[in-house]
Amino acid sequence: MVKMSETINFISVVVPCLNSENTVEKCIHSLLEQNYPSNFCEIIFVDNGSKDKTIDIIKKYPVQLLIENEKNPYVARNKGAVNSRGQILAFTDSNCEADKNWLSAINDYINRGVEVSQGPGFLTKQKEIIPRAECNQWVMKDDDFWGDGKNIALLKSVFMEVGGFPTHYTGGDSLIVYKLKTSGYNVRYNENQKVYREFSTKFSVLLKKNWKYGKGDIAIDLFNNRLDKKKKYVLCMKSFLRFFIKIPEAKNPEEFFISNFYYHTMKITRSISYIVNYKLVLNKCKDIEGFTQVDRPNP
């Protein structure tokens, strides 16, 4: 909850959505029920071409709805940001529920001088073991975190200075955080900035998602000038041999075993994707070398 003594900033929440009829209503409720003054925030959904009842559901609530025909969540996020009024931009996804103090936690960090506040991306309310295993491989810490578009907030001025999310390929949220860190912006991990994602319970769906992450890894390595396909071959071999490494947050023997199996399977999947898609992604991202550090404007 916002403290009476602190500055209350206007926050624009931007949520891209695509065929989210099963989750979007819970997302909307969580955003409308924030412990944050409603006159100091706006909620913007950007539909990315839904064919189900997503748009009809959104229209029932006092939130804004924009349409983005180019099917790319980063393009959708950028459109929401450009059409926002807030000093702060807060991004989440339509399959997420925000903690009631989410906006307050963001406001608190911004008031401390933080320019980019990254919240945890590994939380879920689901009890099924596959979603928990997915979460266990994405645990963030103060000194070990990355960009995750379902739970990131930053000053709008900073967002505009760097040109918004890169839209080259998957991994645009990680890329923007890398760019901001290397350009000297104050980027911090905020453990109190919580959203809970609803993951697929199908192993095949999450396997496909991690294959996509492997493609994003290529774009990130290109930006960081550390492309190394040979290292991915080595990582594949090591992952086959590391099935007894402890996974953070495993709560019982069953989860420990499943999380280990899941973690290494997904590591191998990402590495193989990296190797297989190497040339394809480099061709699509050939202009990403222009996505470099920026000189911060003088205050």
Order of alpha helices (4+ residues) and beta strands (2+ residues): beta-alpha-beta-alpha-beta-alpha-beta-beta-alpha-beta-alpha-beta-alpha-alpha-beta-beta-alpha-alpha-alpha-alpha
